[in-house]
Amino acid sequence: MADDRIRRIREEDVDAVVRLVYDLAEFERAPDECHLTPEQLRTALFGEAPALFGHVAEDGGEIVGYALWFLNFSTWRGVHGVYLEDLYVRPEQRGSGLGKALLATLAAVCVERGYARLEWSVLNWNPAQGFYKSLGAVPMDEWTVDRLTDEPLKALAAQV
């Protein structure tokens, strides 16, 4: 049964979610790397061609957690999957089942739509790893995430 504390994000939730994104950046020890604006998130979620989707967790009418996600594609499975960009629940709400409810909601999206995977990245030091493993998540230890940003990204693009 669906948890009534979880719902799809609405446009009026954007400011609250942006604040929580900054809380997540602080938790992940990278507050200076977060530059998200409400307008950027609003456009990504509700613009002409949204490619980002989200759910929020509420307690007493207040947004206390969120999940932002987008579609990926598995060439090996031949179908889409969900990549969970962010999952965050305020520290005082952890242990309340909201994180699990957010993940269960995304798992239900995958099953309903025939998607093959629900994937995310987690920092090596994050204590949530035990929680994820308890749900049956398998760390992809043999894979390394690579990333191009800023000047290296621009330098490579300039080679076109």
Phi and psi in degrees as a GROMACS rama.xvg file:
@    title "Ramachandran Plot"
@    xaxis  label "Phi"
@    yaxis  label "Psi"
@TYPE xy
-65.0022  143.582  ALA-2
-85.0538  120.841  ASP-3
-72.8688  -0.933736  ASP-4
-85.623  -8.15098  ARG-5
-112.169  134.737  ILE-6
-151.636  164.814  ARG-7
-63.5011  147.033  ARG-8
-68.9397  143.974  ILE-9
-116.574  160.715  ARG-10
-57.2934  -36.322  GLU-11
-71.472  -6.7775  GLU-12
-88.5009  -10.4022  ASP-13
-55.9847  -48.2289  VAL-14
-60.2084  -42.6713  ASP-15
-64.8306  -39.9348  ALA-16
-68.3035  -39.7045  VAL-17
-59.5129  -42.3339  VAL-18
-59.8467  -40.3724  ARG-19
-69.6891  -32.892  LEU-20
-60.6329  -42.4327  VAL-21
-66.2087  -35.1027  TYR-22
-63.1972  -41.215  ASP-23
-62.5432  -43.7575  LEU-24
-59.6416  -39.9204  ALA-25
-63.6805  -46.4082  GLU-26
-58.9172  -39.6209  PHE-27
-84.1626  10.7045  GLU-28
62.9663  34.5472  ARG-29
-141.286  46.7367  ALA-30
-63.4948  -28.5681  PRO-31
-74.9255  -12.6787  ASP-32
-89.8385  -10.0401  GLU-33
-92.6978  122.433  CYS-34
-129.406  12.9859  HIS-35
-60.1243  135.323  LEU-36
-110.466  156.279  THR-37
-56.9017  -38.1574  PRO-38
-65.4011  -40.1952  GLU-39
-61.1779  -46.2844  GLN-40
-67.0793  -40.8705  LEU-41
-59.238  -45.3057  ARG-42
-64.9792  -43.0495  THR-43
-63.3104  -38.0184  ALA-44
-87.207  -34.6355  LEU-45
-128.68  9.29379  PHE-46
-71.6816  -169.104  GLY-47
-59.8002  -40.2349  GLU-48
-133.174  74.4533  ALA-49
-62.4577  135.701  PRO-50
-120.404  2.75383  ALA-51
-121.352  143.736  LEU-52
-133.13  162.06  PHE-53
-160.369  161.532  GLY-54
-132.831  152.939  HIS-55
-123.08  156.1  VAL-56
-111.559  130.765  ALA-57
-116.423  147.908  GLU-58
-137.996  116.368  ASP-59
60.8327  33.7415  GLY-60
82.1517  -1.4084  GLY-61
-104.774  136.966  GLU-62
-77.7653  119.145  ILE-63
-120.94  0.906399  VAL-64
-165.89  165.997  GLY-65
-158.566  161.033  TYR-66
-134.614  125.995  ALA-67
-114.547  134.4  LEU-68
-149.099  163.374  TRP-69
-145.013  168.467  PHE-70
-85.031  140.382  LEU-71
-118.833  -174.102  ASN-72
-143.279  133.797  PHE-73
-101.486  113.135  SER-74
-68.2579  -27.9825  THR-75
-73.8132  -35.9274  TRP-76
-91.383  -22.2246  ARG-77
78.339  16.375  GLY-78
-142.646  166.739  VAL-79
-70.5244  168.008  HIS-80
-144.732  177.474  GLY-81
-108.959  129.413  VAL-82
-104.802  118.764  TYR-83
-85.2026  106.436  LEU-84
-72.5239  -47.5964  GLU-85
-138.369  138.541  ASP-86
-133.287  121.716  LEU-87
-146.282  134.567  TYR-88
-130.396  133.957  VAL-89
-52.7525  143.787  ARG-90
-53.1084  -40.3511  PRO-91
-70.2205  -12.5655  GLU-92
-101.186  -6.82339  GLN-93
-66.35  142.385  ARG-94
90.239  -3.58117  GLY-95
-88.0887  -4.74742  SER-96
92.8509  -1.83754  GLY-97
-68.702  -40.0834  LEU-98
-61.5509  -45.7513  GLY-99
-63.2863  -40.1336  LYS-100
-64.37  -39.1638  ALA-101
-62.9825  -46.0567  LEU-102
-64.8647  -40.2353  LEU-103
-62.6883  -36.9006  ALA-104
-63.3057  -43.1613  THR-105
-68.66  -37.3367  LEU-106
-61.1264  -39.729  ALA-107
-64.612  -38.6029  ALA-108
-58.5743  -46.286  VAL-109
-60.0977  -48.6799  CYS-110
-64.7246  -45.4439  VAL-111
-61.3044  -35.6822  GLU-112
-96.8736  -0.72201  ARG-113
76.6544  23.2417  GLY-114
-77.5485  147.107  TYR-115
-89.709  -23.1563  ALA-116
-143.433  150.462  ARG-117
-124.199  115.886  LEU-118
-128.111  155.086  GLU-119
-160.335  166.67  TRP-120
-110.648  147.186  SER-121
-137.816  138.367  VAL-122
-63.1955  143.552  LEU-123
-56.9673  -31.7345  ASN-124
-90.1307  -5.25847  TRP-125
-69.3366  121.585  ASN-126
-64.7775  -11.9436  PRO-127
-67.3279  -12.497  ALA-128
-55.6853  -39.637  GLN-129
-63.2028  -39.8268  GLY-130
-61.4029  -46.9502  PHE-131
-62.0289  -43.1582  TYR-132
-62.7824  -35.4572  LYS-133
-64.6706  -21.6305  SER-134
-86.9739  -7.44306  LEU-135
101.699  5.12042  GLY-136
-67.7635  142.617  ALA-137
-115.023  120.701  VAL-138
-63.9077  137.406  PRO-139
-93.1213  66.0863  MET-140
-60.748  -27.2453  ASP-141
-82.3505  -3.7202  GLU-142
-105.216  142.922  TRP-143
-117.612  131.812  THR-144
-81.5224  125.487  VAL-145
-109.061  150.994  ASP-146
-148.614  137.951  ARG-147
-112.951  130.072  LEU-148
-142.585  169.082  THR-149
50.3723  -129.406  ASP-150
-63.9597  -43.5774  GLU-151
-60.3879  -36.237  PRO-152
-64.3173  -46.4901  LEU-153
-64.5537  -39.2985  LYS-154
-63.5963  -43.0423  ALA-155
-66.9327  -41.51  LEU-156
-61.9517  -33.2153  ALA-157
-67.0645  -13.9454  ALA-158
-81.7037  -1.73712  GLN-159
